[in-house]
Amino acid sequence: MGTQTNIANKIIENKADYILAAVKDNQKQLLEDIKDEFKFSESIEIDTDIGHGRIETRKCSVISEFKFIENSDNKWNSLKQIVK
């Protein structure tokens, strides 16, 4: 689903879990905050796999502590992790 706080709030009210699919350029401040989180975080995992005649490297980063995400209006109260 898209990154919309009103949809996320309805899901939370129903005591369900959710994944917000993407943050786009039309949410400039949130996108910049997330970029800063990844820039200064230390939680990066790299997986290398050999198969089908090639070496594949995948990167997955997960952040659970937020220092740069602006939450003064409590839009992202239930935010637990950001995955890249």
Long-range contacts (C-beta under 8 A, 24 or more apart in sequence): 3-27, 3-30, 5-75, 5-76, 8-78, 12-78, 29-70, 30-69, 30-70, 33-68, 33-69, 33-70, 34-68, 34-69, 34-82, 36-67, 36-68, 37-63, 37-66, 37-67, 37-68, 37-69, 37-82, 38-63, 38-82, 38-84, 40-67, 40-68, 41-65, 60-84
